[in-house]
Amino acid sequence: MTFVNVEDYHQQAIENWPGVVTAYIDGGSGTEATLRRNREAIADWQLRQRVLTGHKPTALTTRLFGHDISMPIILSPTGFQMVVHPSGELAVSRAAAAMGTVMIVSAAATASLEEVSAAAPGGHRWFQIGLFRDRGIIQDMVQRAEAAGYRALVPMVDTPILARREAEVRAGFGLPPDLIWANLIPYNTGTMAGGTPGQSALSDYIGALWDPEFTWKDIEWLCGLTRLPIVMKGVLDADDAQLALDAGCQGVILSNHGGRQLDCTMAALDVLPEVADRVGSSMTVLIDGGIRYGTDVLKALALGASAACIGRPYLWGLGAAGEEGVLGVLEILRDQLLEAMTLSGCGDVNQIDPSVVRKTRT
Ligand SMILES: Cc1cc2nc3c(=O)[nH]c(=O)nc-3n(C[C@H](O)[C@H](O)[C@H](O)COP(=O)(O)O)c2cc1C
């Protein structure tokens, strides 16, 4: 198969996967209105074509929390990547490092955070922390992430409970017996049951581990545990972004979890302008959800994001062709971004501003 765009990788991945994996990766919660909104919100903005500017963008280098990365496209955390391809998180770690960009490693990884780090020494990695009931697990994971060279911690705050992803429930997603939630091995949390149609084993297991009563006080406590920057993932409201800043966070990822949590909510792009306006000068604002083309990244940068994150696209690359597929997806998005910048007259990725976009609909 010839891979010309991200969707080509998606189609190949679907061919490779059993239906239960496609249900886990592609599904959204409830009516999937949020999932659809992610693409609609991006389509609500148009790029201005500017000519004869003489600008030819050559570098996309972006500075995040004191480190230069090669482009403003980074990898959102996604759980259980060895379900997607046997090389899982290790392949993603190598591909992200080869591309010089950040991999945010999920707490729910099928390789331990130390193994993911050892797979690609020198790579830029952040670690996503879950809101575990047992604060001792959080404390220990923070120390392990620091020791393994992770450069930021990403508490995932949009998942106090796991929303019902109907396709996943119907297909009965669970971890195959040969895979494990590797980061939890030291903590004796039991194992996730296998899948049975009509029941998500993931949802049951997480229900027992997660604390739905986590609050801003706990985030303050988390910020006090480490000197690493805390980047809160799953914010969709300017007041919450302000609260994150007040609690000590240095960044937010505006996200609805790829349409997998609150159904019928907004897209990151819907709230990005007001969040950027409110806290953009004091903290780093990132977004995710529905990014499939370089033009989507350009719109996010224009509306105030420092970088855009992708979830499913690199899982599709992984499912289609392993490490090569993840590299292929990242290269396509990078090249599309450069093309869009050239054709809209943007020379420098760090100087993209709202004048690049215009709202199509209100
Ligand atoms: C299969 C899958 C697993 C995910 N697992 C996690 C996770 O473990 N932690 C987390 O913070 N977000 C998780 N997410 C959400 C992603 O980090 C991200 O917010 C979302 O995928 C972005 O939308 P996109 O898939 O449209 O790019 C997951 C998403 C998918 C599709």
The ligand as an SDF file (V2000), in Angstrom:
LIG
                    3D

 31 33  0  0  0  0  0  0  0  0999 V2000
   -6.6310    4.0070   22.1180 C   0  0  0  0  0  0  0  0  0  0  0  0
   -6.4520    5.2580   22.9280 C   0  0  0  0  0  0  0  0  0  0  0  0
   -5.9170    5.1520   24.2060 C   0  0  0  0  0  0  0  0  0  0  0  0
   -5.7350    6.2950   24.9670 C   0  0  0  0  0  0  0  0  0  0  0  0
   -5.1320    6.1790   26.1990 N   0  0  0  0  0  0  0  0  0  0  0  0
   -4.8760    7.2930   26.9140 C   0  0  0  0  0  0  0  0  0  0  0  0
   -4.1380    7.2120   28.1310 C   0  0  0  0  0  0  0  0  0  0  0  0
   -3.7180    6.1440   28.5420 O   0  0  0  0  0  0  0  0  0  0  0  0
   -3.9030    8.3720   28.8030 N   0  0  0  0  0  0  0  0  0  0  0  0
   -4.3420    9.5890   28.3380 C   0  0  0  0  0  0  0  0  0  0  0  0
   -4.0950   10.6180   28.9730 O   0  0  0  0  0  0  0  0  0  0  0  0
   -5.0360    9.6870   27.1840 N   0  0  0  0  0  0  0  0  0  0  0  0
   -5.2860    8.5820   26.4530 C   0  0  0  0  0  0  0  0  0  0  0  0
   -5.9320    8.6940   25.2470 N   0  0  0  0  0  0  0  0  0  0  0  0
   -6.2930   10.0260   24.7330 C   0  0  0  0  0  0  0  0  0  0  0  0
   -5.1420   10.6140   23.9170 C   0  0  0  0  0  0  0  0  0  0  0  0
   -4.0770   10.9730   24.7630 O   0  0  0  0  0  0  0  0  0  0  0  0
   -5.5610   11.8720   23.1530 C   0  0  0  0  0  0  0  0  0  0  0  0
   -6.1400   12.7940   24.0460 O   0  0  0  0  0  0  0  0  0  0  0  0
   -6.4980   11.6220   21.9840 C   0  0  0  0  0  0  0  0  0  0  0  0
   -6.2250   10.3840   21.3660 O   0  0  0  0  0  0  0  0  0  0  0  0
   -6.3520   12.7480   20.9650 C   0  0  0  0  0  0  0  0  0  0  0  0
   -7.2680   12.6210   19.9360 O   0  0  0  0  0  0  0  0  0  0  0  0
   -6.9330   11.9450   18.5110 P   0  0  0  0  0  0  0  0  0  0  0  0
   -6.9030   10.4700   18.7690 O   0  0  0  0  0  0  0  0  0  0  0  0
   -8.0900   12.3660   17.6940 O   0  0  0  0  0  0  0  0  0  0  0  0
   -5.6210   12.4880   18.0400 O   0  0  0  0  0  0  0  0  0  0  0  0
   -6.1300    7.5660   24.4660 C   0  0  0  0  0  0  0  0  0  0  0  0
   -6.6660    7.6440   23.1810 C   0  0  0  0  0  0  0  0  0  0  0  0
   -6.8190    6.5170   22.4070 C   0  0  0  0  0  0  0  0  0  0  0  0
   -7.3610    6.6640   21.0170 C   0  0  0  0  0  0  0  0  0  0  0  0
  1  2  1  0
  2  3  1  0
  2 30  2  0
  3  4  2  0
  4  5  1  0
  4 28  1  0
  5  6  2  0
  6  7  1  0
  6 13  1  0
  7  8  2  0
  7  9  1  0
  9 10  1  0
 10 11  2  0
 10 12  1  0
 12 13  2  0
 13 14  1  0
 14 15  1  0
 14 28  1  0
 15 16  1  0
 16 17  1  0
 16 18  1  0
 18 19  1  0
 18 20  1  0
 20 21  1  0
 20 22  1  0
 22 23  1  0
 23 24  1  0
 24 25  2  0
 24 26  1  0
 24 27  1  0
 28 29  2  0
 29 30  1  0
 30 31  1  0
M  END
$$$$
